[in-house]
Amino acid sequence: MKIKATHPGKILKKKFLDGKGVSAYRLSMEIGISQMTISRIVRGERGISVEMAVRLAKFLNTSPKYWLELQNEYDIEVAQHELRSELKNIKKF
C-alpha cells in the first residue's frame, strides 16, 4: 500500500515557493521561523503545527485550516499505513 496523500511541505514548495518565486530563506524571514525549520517542512521531515499553519496562512494569504487539513490528511494516511496489519485484527462494532 502506497501513501497517496502529499506531505504539506511538498505543496508548500511546489505551489507557493517555486510557484510564486519565494525562497525558503525569504519565507523564514517573513514569518519569523528558522530557515532550517522551513527546509525540514519542505523535505517532509517535519509537520505543520497549528502555530506554523497560522504563520503560513498570514504570509501566503491562505487559511490556517488549509494547512492543518493537509497535515491531518497526510497523518491519517501514514497512520493507516503503519497500522495496517494491526487494524486487520480489530473487529467492527
Gaussian input, Z-matrix of N, CA and C with variables (Angstrom, degrees):
# hf/3-21g

backbone

0 1
 N
 C     1     B1
 C     2     B2     1     A1
 N     3     B3     2     A2     1     D1
 C     4     B4     3     A3     2     D2
 C     5     B5     4     A4     3     D3
 N     6     B6     5     A5     4     D4
 C     7     B7     6     A6     5     D5
 C     8     B8     7     A7     6     D6
 N     9     B9     8     A8     7     D7
 C    10    B10     9     A9     8     D8
 C    11    B11    10    A10     9     D9
 N    12    B12    11    A11    10    D10
 C    13    B13    12    A12    11    D11
 C    14    B14    13    A13    12    D12
 N    15    B15    14    A14    13    D13
 C    16    B16    15    A15    14    D14
 C    17    B17    16    A16    15    D15
 N    18    B18    17    A17    16    D16
 C    19    B19    18    A18    17    D17
 C    20    B20    19    A19    18    D18
 N    21    B21    20    A20    19    D19
 C    22    B22    21    A21    20    D20
 C    23    B23    22    A22    21    D21
 N    24    B24    23    A23    22    D22
 C    25    B25    24    A24    23    D23
 C    26    B26    25    A25    24    D24
 N    27    B27    26    A26    25    D25
 C    28    B28    27    A27    26    D26
 C    29    B29    28    A28    27    D27
 N    30    B30    29    A29    28    D28
 C    31    B31    30    A30    29    D29
 C    32    B32    31    A31    30    D30
 N    33    B33    32    A32    31    D31
 C    34    B34    33    A33    32    D32
 C    35    B35    34    A34    33    D33
 N    36    B36    35    A35    34    D34
 C    37    B37    36    A36    35    D35
 C    38    B38    37    A37    36    D36
 N    39    B39    38    A38    37    D37
 C    40    B40    39    A39    38    D38
 C    41    B41    40    A40    39    D39
 N    42    B42    41    A41    40    D40
 C    43    B43    42    A42    41    D41
 C    44    B44    43    A43    42    D42
 N    45    B45    44    A44    43    D43
 C    46    B46    45    A45    44    D44
 C    47    B47    46    A46    45    D45
 N    48    B48    47    A47    46    D46
 C    49    B49    48    A48    47    D47
 C    50    B50    49    A49    48    D48
 N    51    B51    50    A50    49    D49
 C    52    B52    51    A51    50    D50
 C    53    B53    52    A52    51    D51
 N    54    B54    53    A53    52    D52
 C    55    B55    54    A54    53    D53
 C    56    B56    55    A55    54    D54
 N    57    B57    56    A56    55    D55
 C    58    B58    57    A57    56    D56
 C    59    B59    58    A58    57    D57
 N    60    B60    59    A59    58    D58
 C    61    B61    60    A60    59    D59
 C    62    B62    61    A61    60    D60
 N    63    B63    62    A62    61    D61
 C    64    B64    63    A63    62    D62
 C    65    B65    64    A64    63    D63
 N    66    B66    65    A65    64    D64
 C    67    B67    66    A66    65    D65
 C    68    B68    67    A67    66    D66
 N    69    B69    68    A68    67    D67
 C    70    B70    69    A69    68    D68
 C    71    B71    70    A70    69    D69
 N    72    B72    71    A71    70    D70
 C    73    B73    72    A72    71    D71
 C    74    B74    73    A73    72    D72
 N    75    B75    74    A74    73    D73
 C    76    B76    75    A75    74    D74
 C    77    B77    76    A76    75    D75
 N    78    B78    77    A77    76    D76
 C    79    B79    78    A78    77    D77
 C    80    B80    79    A79    78    D78
 N    81    B81    80    A80    79    D79
 C    82    B82    81    A81    80    D80
 C    83    B83    82    A82    81    D81
 N    84    B84    83    A83    82    D82
 C    85    B85    84    A84    83    D83
 C    86    B86    85    A85    84    D84
 N    87    B87    86    A86    85    D85
 C    88    B88    87    A87    86    D86
 C    89    B89    88    A88    87    D87
 N    90    B90    89    A89    88    D88
 C    91    B91    90    A90    89    D89
 C    92    B92    91    A91    90    D90
 N    93    B93    92    A92    91    D91
 C    94    B94    93    A93    92    D92
 C    95    B95    94    A94    93    D93
 N    96    B96    95    A95    94    D94
 C    97    B97    96    A96    95    D95
 C    98    B98    97    A97    96    D96
 N    99    B99    98    A98    97    D97
 C   100   B100    99    A99    98    D98
 C   101   B101   100   A100    99    D99
 N   102   B102   101   A101   100   D100
 C   103   B103   102   A102   101   D101
 C   104   B104   103   A103   102   D102
 N   105   B105   104   A104   103   D103
 C   106   B106   105   A105   104   D104
 C   107   B107   106   A106   105   D105
 N   108   B108   107   A107   106   D106
 C   109   B109   108   A108   107   D107
 C   110   B110   109   A109   108   D108
 N   111   B111   110   A110   109   D109
 C   112   B112   111   A111   110   D110
 C   113   B113   112   A112   111   D111
 N   114   B114   113   A113   112   D112
 C   115   B115   114   A114   113   D113
 C   116   B116   115   A115   114   D114
 N   117   B117   116   A116   115   D115
 C   118   B118   117   A117   116   D116
 C   119   B119   118   A118   117   D117
 N   120   B120   119   A119   118   D118
 C   121   B121   120   A120   119   D119
 C   122   B122   121   A121   120   D120
 N   123   B123   122   A122   121   D121
 C   124   B124   123   A123   122   D122
 C   125   B125   124   A124   123   D123
 N   126   B126   125   A125   124   D124
 C   127   B127   126   A126   125   D125
 C   128   B128   127   A127   126   D126
 N   129   B129   128   A128   127   D127
 C   130   B130   129   A129   128   D128
 C   131   B131   130   A130   129   D129
 N   132   B132   131   A131   130   D130
 C   133   B133   132   A132   131   D131
 C   134   B134   133   A133   132   D132
 N   135   B135   134   A134   133   D133
 C   136   B136   135   A135   134   D134
 C   137   B137   136   A136   135   D135
 N   138   B138   137   A137   136   D136
 C   139   B139   138   A138   137   D137
 C   140   B140   139   A139   138   D138
 N   141   B141   140   A140   139   D139
 C   142   B142   141   A141   140   D140
 C   143   B143   142   A142   141   D141
 N   144   B144   143   A143   142   D142
 C   145   B145   144   A144   143   D143
 C   146   B146   145   A145   144   D144
 N   147   B147   146   A146   145   D145
 C   148   B148   147   A147   146   D146
 C   149   B149   148   A148   147   D147
 N   150   B150   149   A149   148   D148
 C   151   B151   150   A150   149   D149
 C   152   B152   151   A151   150   D150
 N   153   B153   152   A152   151   D151
 C   154   B154   153   A153   152   D152
 C   155   B155   154   A154   153   D153
 N   156   B156   155   A155   154   D154
 C   157   B157   156   A156   155   D155
 C   158   B158   157   A157   156   D156
 N   159   B159   158   A158   157   D157
 C   160   B160   159   A159   158   D158
 C   161   B161   160   A160   159   D159
 N   162   B162   161   A161   160   D160
 C   163   B163   162   A162   161   D161
 C   164   B164   163   A163   162   D162
 N   165   B165   164   A164   163   D163
 C   166   B166   165   A165   164   D164
 C   167   B167   166   A166   165   D165
 N   168   B168   167   A167   166   D166
 C   169   B169   168   A168   167   D167
 C   170   B170   169   A169   168   D168
 N   171   B171   170   A170   169   D169
 C   172   B172   171   A171   170   D170
 C   173   B173   172   A172   171   D171
 N   174   B174   173   A173   172   D172
 C   175   B175   174   A174   173   D173
 C   176   B176   175   A175   174   D174
 N   177   B177   176   A176   175   D175
 C   178   B178   177   A177   176   D176
 C   179   B179   178   A178   177   D177
 N   180   B180   179   A179   178   D178
 C   181   B181   180   A180   179   D179
 C   182   B182   181   A181   180   D180
 N   183   B183   182   A182   181   D181
 C   184   B184   183   A183   182   D182
 C   185   B185   184   A184   183   D183
 N   186   B186   185   A185   184   D184
 C   187   B187   186   A186   185   D185
 C   188   B188   187   A187   186   D186
 N   189   B189   188   A188   187   D187
 C   190   B190   189   A189   188   D188
 C   191   B191   190   A190   189   D189
 N   192   B192   191   A191   190   D190
 C   193   B193   192   A192   191   D191
 C   194   B194   193   A193   192   D192
 N   195   B195   194   A194   193   D193
 C   196   B196   195   A195   194   D194
 C   197   B197   196   A196   195   D195
 N   198   B198   197   A197   196   D196
 C   199   B199   198   A198   197   D197
 C   200   B200   199   A199   198   D198
 N   201   B201   200   A200   199   D199
 C   202   B202   201   A201   200   D200
 C   203   B203   202   A202   201   D201
 N   204   B204   203   A203   202   D202
 C   205   B205   204   A204   203   D203
 C   206   B206   205   A205   204   D204
 N   207   B207   206   A206   205   D205
 C   208   B208   207   A207   206   D206
 C   209   B209   208   A208   207   D207
 N   210   B210   209   A209   208   D208
 C   211   B211   210   A210   209   D209
 C   212   B212   211   A211   210   D210
 N   213   B213   212   A212   211   D211
 C   214   B214   213   A213   212   D212
 C   215   B215   214   A214   213   D213
 N   216   B216   215   A215   214   D214
 C   217   B217   216   A216   215   D215
 C   218   B218   217   A217   216   D216
 N   219   B219   218   A218   217   D217
 C   220   B220   219   A219   218   D218
 C   221   B221   220   A220   219   D219
 N   222   B222   221   A221   220   D220
 C   223   B223   222   A222   221   D221
 C   224   B224   223   A223   222   D222
 N   225   B225   224   A224   223   D223
 C   226   B226   225   A225   224   D224
 C   227   B227   226   A226   225   D225
 N   228   B228   227   A227   226   D226
 C   229   B229   228   A228   227   D227
 C   230   B230   229   A229   228   D228
 N   231   B231   230   A230   229   D229
 C   232   B232   231   A231   230   D230
 C   233   B233   232   A232   231   D231
 N   234   B234   233   A233   232   D232
 C   235   B235   234   A234   233   D233
 C   236   B236   235   A235   234   D234
 N   237   B237   236   A236   235   D235
 C   238   B238   237   A237   236   D236
 C   239   B239   238   A238   237   D237
 N   240   B240   239   A239   238   D238
 C   241   B241   240   A240   239   D239
 C   242   B242   241   A241   240   D240
 N   243   B243   242   A242   241   D241
 C   244   B244   243   A243   242   D242
 C   245   B245   244   A244   243   D243
 N   246   B246   245   A245   244   D244
 C   247   B247   246   A246   245   D245
 C   248   B248   247   A247   246   D246
 N   249   B249   248   A248   247   D247
 C   250   B250   249   A249   248   D248
 C   251   B251   250   A250   249   D249
 N   252   B252   251   A251   250   D250
 C   253   B253   252   A252   251   D251
 C   254   B254   253   A253   252   D252
 N   255   B255   254   A254   253   D253
 C   256   B256   255   A255   254   D254
 C   257   B257   256   A256   255   D255
 N   258   B258   257   A257   256   D256
 C   259   B259   258   A258   257   D257
 C   260   B260   259   A259   258   D258
 N   261   B261   260   A260   259   D259
 C   262   B262   261   A261   260   D260
 C   263   B263   262   A262   261   D261
 N   264   B264   263   A263   262   D262
 C   265   B265   264   A264   263   D263
 C   266   B266   265   A265   264   D264
 N   267   B267   266   A266   265   D265
 C   268   B268   267   A267   266   D266
 C   269   B269   268   A268   267   D267
 N   270   B270   269   A269   268   D268
 C   271   B271   270   A270   269   D269
 C   272   B272   271   A271   270   D270
 N   273   B273   272   A272   271   D271
 C   274   B274   273   A273   272   D272
 C   275   B275   274   A274   273   D273
 N   276   B276   275   A275   274   D274
 C   277   B277   276   A276   275   D275
 C   278   B278   277   A277   276   D276

   B1=1.4491
   B2=1.5157
   B3=1.2899
   B4=1.4427
   B5=1.5311
   B6=1.2983
   B7=1.4610
   B8=1.5255
   B9=1.3313
   B10=1.4587
   B11=1.5247
   B12=1.3202
   B13=1.4616
   B14=1.5252
   B15=1.2950
   B16=1.4578
   B17=1.5196
   B18=1.3180
   B19=1.4607
   B20=1.5280
   B21=1.3360
   B22=1.4631
   B23=1.5333
   B24=1.3196
   B25=1.4607
   B26=1.5214
   B27=1.3274
   B28=1.4603
   B29=1.5188
   B30=1.3178
   B31=1.4606
   B32=1.5186
   B33=1.3223
   B34=1.4631
   B35=1.5232
   B36=1.3186
   B37=1.4635
   B38=1.5265
   B39=1.3193
   B40=1.4644
   B41=1.5291
   B42=1.3065
   B43=1.4672
   B44=1.5256
   B45=1.3188
   B46=1.4547
   B47=1.5214
   B48=1.3174
   B49=1.4639
   B50=1.5263
   B51=1.3342
   B52=1.4665
   B53=1.5247
   B54=1.3227
   B55=1.4616
   B56=1.5104
   B57=1.3236
   B58=1.4651
   B59=1.5276
   B60=1.3254
   B61=1.4629
   B62=1.5222
   B63=1.3143
   B64=1.4637
   B65=1.5249
   B66=1.3036
   B67=1.4627
   B68=1.5279
   B69=1.3151
   B70=1.4623
   B71=1.5282
   B72=1.3217
   B73=1.4672
   B74=1.5288
   B75=1.3246
   B76=1.4712
   B77=1.5246
   B78=1.3244
   B79=1.4566
   B80=1.5224
   B81=1.3149
   B82=1.4603
   B83=1.5286
   B84=1.3204
   B85=1.4597
   B86=1.5358
   B87=1.3027
   B88=1.4675
   B89=1.5256
   B90=1.3349
   B91=1.4689
   B92=1.5330
   B93=1.3280
   B94=1.4609
   B95=1.5118
   B96=1.3228
   B97=1.4691
   B98=1.5231
   B99=1.3077
   B100=1.4638
   B101=1.5311
   B102=1.3194
   B103=1.4610
   B104=1.5265
   B105=1.3010
   B106=1.4621
   B107=1.5322
   B108=1.3142
   B109=1.4659
   B110=1.5208
   B111=1.3258
   B112=1.4649
   B113=1.5225
   B114=1.3165
   B115=1.4696
   B116=1.5206
   B117=1.3274
   B118=1.4662
   B119=1.5333
   B120=1.3141
   B121=1.4738
   B122=1.5180
   B123=1.3294
   B124=1.4676
   B125=1.5278
   B126=1.3276
   B127=1.4696
   B128=1.5254
   B129=1.3276
   B130=1.4612
   B131=1.5087
   B132=1.3147
   B133=1.4605
   B134=1.5214
   B135=1.3111
   B136=1.4572
   B137=1.5173
   B138=1.3154
   B139=1.4563
   B140=1.5210
   B141=1.3161
   B142=1.4610
   B143=1.5295
   B144=1.3133
   B145=1.4622
   B146=1.5260
   B147=1.3103
   B148=1.4651
   B149=1.5260
   B150=1.3183
   B151=1.4640
   B152=1.5249
   B153=1.3183
   B154=1.4657
   B155=1.5224
   B156=1.3272
   B157=1.4646
   B158=1.5278
   B159=1.3173
   B160=1.4705
   B161=1.5250
   B162=1.3166
   B163=1.4793
   B164=1.5332
   B165=1.3350
   B166=1.4657
   B167=1.5263
   B168=1.3196
   B169=1.4679
   B170=1.5295
   B171=1.3063
   B172=1.4704
   B173=1.5218
   B174=1.3108
   B175=1.4615
   B176=1.5272
   B177=1.3210
   B178=1.4626
   B179=1.5375
   B180=1.3210
   B181=1.4695
   B182=1.5334
   B183=1.3213
   B184=1.4606
   B185=1.5283
   B186=1.3053
   B187=1.4706
   B188=1.5268
   B189=1.3240
   B190=1.4644
   B191=1.5275
   B192=1.3260
   B193=1.4602
   B194=1.5222
   B195=1.3187
   B196=1.4712
   B197=1.5186
   B198=1.3247
   B199=1.4638
   B200=1.5237
   B201=1.3228
   B202=1.4607
   B203=1.5198
   B204=1.3132
   B205=1.4658
   B206=1.5301
   B207=1.3295
   B208=1.4663
   B209=1.5287
   B210=1.3322
   B211=1.4659
   B212=1.5240
   B213=1.3296
   B214=1.4692
   B215=1.5181
   B216=1.3163
   B217=1.4664
   B218=1.5249
   B219=1.3149
   B220=1.4616
   B221=1.5323
   B222=1.3299
   B223=1.4651
   B224=1.5257
   B225=1.3273
   B226=1.4555
   B227=1.5217
   B228=1.3142
   B229=1.4622
   B230=1.5292
   B231=1.3236
   B232=1.4678
   B233=1.5253
   B234=1.3320
   B235=1.4625
   B236=1.5263
   B237=1.3352
   B238=1.4567
   B239=1.5176
   B240=1.3185
   B241=1.4667
   B242=1.5296
   B243=1.3196
   B244=1.4596
   B245=1.5322
   B246=1.3197
   B247=1.4659
   B248=1.5241
   B249=1.3258
   B250=1.4670
   B251=1.5233
   B252=1.3170
   B253=1.4688
   B254=1.5309
   B255=1.3100
   B256=1.4690
   B257=1.5226
   B258=1.3206
   B259=1.4641
   B260=1.5296
   B261=1.3167
   B262=1.4701
   B263=1.5256
   B264=1.3260
   B265=1.4631
   B266=1.5218
   B267=1.3238
   B268=1.4594
   B269=1.5207
   B270=1.3249
   B271=1.4567
   B272=1.5212
   B273=1.2969
   B274=1.4695
   B275=1.5079
   B276=1.2850
   B277=1.4578
   B278=1.5153
   A1=109.50
   A2=116.79
   A3=121.65
   A4=109.53
   A5=116.00
   A6=120.59
   A7=108.54
   A8=115.71
   A9=121.49
   A10=112.49
   A11=116.59
   A12=120.27
   A13=109.66
   A14=115.26
   A15=121.49
   A16=109.32
   A17=115.63
   A18=119.61
   A19=108.24
   A20=117.40
   A21=119.54
   A22=113.80
   A23=117.04
   A24=120.13
   A25=112.30
   A26=116.40
   A27=119.73
   A28=110.69
   A29=116.66
   A30=120.74
   A31=109.78
   A32=116.64
   A33=121.13
   A34=110.40
   A35=116.34
   A36=120.27
   A37=112.04
   A38=116.48
   A39=120.04
   A40=112.67
   A41=116.08
   A42=120.54
   A43=113.59
   A44=116.96
   A45=119.36
   A46=113.95
   A47=117.83
   A48=118.62
   A49=110.37
   A50=116.79
   A51=119.74
   A52=110.98
   A53=116.37
   A54=121.48
   A55=114.20
   A56=117.29
   A57=120.97
   A58=112.68
   A59=115.24
   A60=119.18
   A61=114.16
   A62=117.09
   A63=121.84
   A64=108.20
   A65=116.68
   A66=119.80
   A67=110.31
   A68=115.07
   A69=120.29
   A70=109.69
   A71=116.40
   A72=120.97
   A73=110.48
   A74=116.64
   A75=119.59
   A76=110.51
   A77=116.28
   A78=119.39
   A79=110.12
   A80=117.07
   A81=120.31
   A82=111.55
   A83=116.95
   A84=120.63
   A85=111.36
   A86=116.63
   A87=121.54
   A88=112.55
   A89=117.20
   A90=119.10
   A91=112.90
   A92=117.44
   A93=121.05
   A94=114.91
   A95=116.21
   A96=122.68
   A97=107.63
   A98=117.27
   A99=119.56
   A100=111.15
   A101=114.76
   A102=119.96
   A103=110.28
   A104=118.20
   A105=122.25
   A106=110.15
   A107=117.19
   A108=120.84
   A109=110.54
   A110=116.60
   A111=120.35
   A112=109.74
   A113=117.40
   A114=121.24
   A115=111.31
   A116=117.29
   A117=120.89
   A118=111.21
   A119=116.69
   A120=120.13
   A121=109.42
   A122=116.80
   A123=121.87
   A124=111.25
   A125=117.29
   A126=121.26
   A127=112.65
   A128=117.47
   A129=121.09
   A130=113.93
   A131=117.24
   A132=121.96
   A133=112.37
   A134=116.26
   A135=121.67
   A136=108.34
   A137=115.72
   A138=120.39
   A139=112.51
   A140=113.95
   A141=121.83
   A142=107.98
   A143=116.96
   A144=121.71
   A145=109.27
   A146=116.57
   A147=120.68
   A148=109.70
   A149=116.74
   A150=120.52
   A151=111.03
   A152=116.73
   A153=120.30
   A154=110.45
   A155=117.25
   A156=121.34
   A157=110.41
   A158=116.89
   A159=120.93
   A160=110.31
   A161=117.21
   A162=120.99
   A163=111.00
   A164=116.35
   A165=119.99
   A166=110.99
   A167=116.02
   A168=120.53
   A169=110.97
   A170=116.71
   A171=120.57
   A172=111.04
   A173=117.20
   A174=120.69
   A175=112.69
   A176=117.16
   A177=121.02
   A178=113.30
   A179=115.59
   A180=121.25
   A181=111.99
   A182=114.65
   A183=121.95
   A184=106.59
   A185=116.74
   A186=119.42
   A187=108.96
   A188=117.10
   A189=118.92
   A190=111.23
   A191=117.25
   A192=120.97
   A193=111.37
   A194=117.12
   A195=120.85
   A196=109.68
   A197=116.72
   A198=121.72
   A199=111.21
   A200=116.82
   A201=119.83
   A202=111.94
   A203=117.32
   A204=119.77
   A205=110.74
   A206=117.06
   A207=119.79
   A208=110.18
   A209=115.87
   A210=120.11
   A211=110.76
   A212=117.42
   A213=120.68
   A214=111.58
   A215=116.61
   A216=120.36
   A217=110.42
   A218=116.08
   A219=120.92
   A220=110.97
   A221=116.96
   A222=121.36
   A223=112.15
   A224=117.23
   A225=120.75
   A226=110.64
   A227=115.99
   A228=118.69
   A229=111.85
   A230=117.10
   A231=120.50
   A232=109.67
   A233=117.28
   A234=120.51
   A235=111.31
   A236=117.32
   A237=120.10
   A238=111.15
   A239=116.20
   A240=120.62
   A241=110.42
   A242=116.56
   A243=120.89
   A244=112.40
   A245=116.67
   A246=120.89
   A247=113.65
   A248=117.00
   A249=120.37
   A250=113.86
   A251=118.67
   A252=118.86
   A253=110.73
   A254=118.09
   A255=120.89
   A256=111.02
   A257=116.94
   A258=120.90
   A259=111.78
   A260=116.58
   A261=120.27
   A262=111.35
   A263=117.01
   A264=121.68
   A265=114.11
   A266=116.86
   A267=119.95
   A268=109.03
   A269=115.12
   A270=120.26
   A271=110.09
   A272=115.93
   A273=120.85
   A274=109.72
   A275=117.62
   A276=124.40
   A277=110.75
   D1=126.29
   D2=-179.47
   D3=-102.05
   D4=143.42
   D5=178.52
   D6=-74.78
   D7=124.98
   D8=-176.99
   D9=-92.78
   D10=-30.57
   D11=-178.96
   D12=-66.21
   D13=145.93
   D14=179.60
   D15=-97.65
   D16=135.28
   D17=176.39
   D18=-61.45
   D19=136.78
   D20=-178.39
   D21=-59.45
   D22=-24.38
   D23=177.36
   D24=-64.31
   D25=-35.82
   D26=177.47
   D27=-67.77
   D28=-37.81
   D29=177.17
   D30=-67.48
   D31=-42.03
   D32=176.68
   D33=-56.41
   D34=-46.93
   D35=-178.47
   D36=-66.58
   D37=-52.37
   D38=-172.98
   D39=-70.07
   D40=-50.77
   D41=-173.09
   D42=-80.79
   D43=-37.50
   D44=-172.40
   D45=-105.08
   D46=-45.83
   D47=-178.89
   D48=-77.39
   D49=-62.50
   D50=179.58
   D51=-65.39
   D52=-41.70
   D53=-176.19
   D54=-65.25
   D55=-28.75
   D56=-178.55
   D57=-115.19
   D58=6.26
   D59=177.38
   D60=68.33
   D61=34.09
   D62=179.42
   D63=-104.92
   D64=130.26
   D65=179.08
   D66=-82.37
   D67=157.38
   D68=175.99
   D69=-61.22
   D70=-34.65
   D71=178.16
   D72=-62.89
   D73=-47.84
   D74=179.98
   D75=-62.19
   D76=-45.11
   D77=178.83
   D78=-57.72
   D79=-45.87
   D80=-178.93
   D81=-60.92
   D82=-40.45
   D83=179.26
   D84=-68.70
   D85=-41.54
   D86=-177.27
   D87=-66.88
   D88=-34.83
   D89=-175.89
   D90=-104.90
   D91=1.31
   D92=174.62
   D93=73.10
   D94=36.48
   D95=179.57
   D96=-125.13
   D97=150.00
   D98=-179.37
   D99=-65.21
   D100=149.56
   D101=177.73
   D102=-63.02
   D103=-32.70
   D104=178.55
   D105=-62.53
   D106=-41.06
   D107=178.59
   D108=-63.11
   D109=-45.23
   D110=178.53
   D111=-62.34
   D112=-43.10
   D113=179.45
   D114=-61.26
   D115=-40.43
   D116=179.30
   D117=-66.72
   D118=-36.50
   D119=177.09
   D120=-66.47
   D121=-47.64
   D122=-178.11
   D123=-61.22
   D124=-34.69
   D125=178.77
   D126=-81.38
   D127=-2.81
   D128=179.64
   D129=79.30
   D130=17.11
   D131=-178.79
   D132=-91.94
   D133=-12.00
   D134=-177.73
   D135=-141.21
   D136=143.50
   D137=-179.91
   D138=-88.09
   D139=177.84
   D140=178.55
   D141=-96.80
   D142=115.34
   D143=177.18
   D144=-83.67
   D145=171.29
   D146=177.20
   D147=-60.19
   D148=-45.26
   D149=179.31
   D150=-60.44
   D151=-44.65
   D152=179.59
   D153=-64.30
   D154=-39.95
   D155=179.15
   D156=-60.08
   D157=-41.19
   D158=179.17
   D159=-65.72
   D160=-42.59
   D161=179.65
   D162=-65.57
   D163=-47.69
   D164=179.80
   D165=-61.79
   D166=-42.74
   D167=-178.72
   D168=-60.22
   D169=-43.05
   D170=-179.28
   D171=-62.07
   D172=-50.59
   D173=-176.16
   D174=-72.60
   D175=-38.86
   D176=-173.52
   D177=-94.10
   D178=4.29
   D179=177.94
   D180=57.83
   D181=47.73
   D182=175.19
   D183=-122.75
   D184=-166.65
   D185=174.55
   D186=-111.80
   D187=152.10
   D188=174.86
   D189=-59.38
   D190=-34.65
   D191=-179.95
   D192=-60.84
   D193=-35.51
   D194=178.40
   D195=-55.00
   D196=-50.43
   D197=-176.63
   D198=-69.77
   D199=-39.60
   D200=-178.93
   D201=-70.39
   D202=-35.06
   D203=176.97
   D204=-67.57
   D205=-39.87
   D206=175.58
   D207=-60.70
   D208=-44.69
   D209=-178.89
   D210=-65.75
   D211=-43.79
   D212=179.63
   D213=-62.01
   D214=-44.56
   D215=179.11
   D216=-59.18
   D217=-44.37
   D218=179.09
   D219=-64.28
   D220=-47.62
   D221=-178.64
   D222=-61.30
   D223=-41.58
   D224=179.04
   D225=-62.68
   D226=-45.09
   D227=-178.60
   D228=-66.01
   D229=-38.37
   D230=177.34
   D231=-64.30
   D232=-44.26
   D233=179.78
   D234=-62.59
   D235=-43.18
   D236=178.43
   D237=-62.15
   D238=-38.18
   D239=178.82
   D240=-66.33
   D241=-46.24
   D242=-177.24
   D243=-69.21
   D244=-29.81
   D245=-176.52
   D246=-101.05
   D247=8.42
   D248=-171.56
   D249=-53.71
   D250=-41.41
   D251=-178.90
   D252=-71.16
   D253=-36.64
   D254=178.05
   D255=-70.14
   D256=-37.14
   D257=-178.53
   D258=-65.40
   D259=-28.66
   D260=178.66
   D261=-62.80
   D262=-28.36
   D263=-177.85
   D264=-86.53
   D265=-6.49
   D266=-179.67
   D267=-90.41
   D268=122.47
   D269=179.93
   D270=-83.62
   D271=146.20
   D272=177.40
   D273=-73.54
   D274=148.04
   D275=179.90
   D276=-78.39

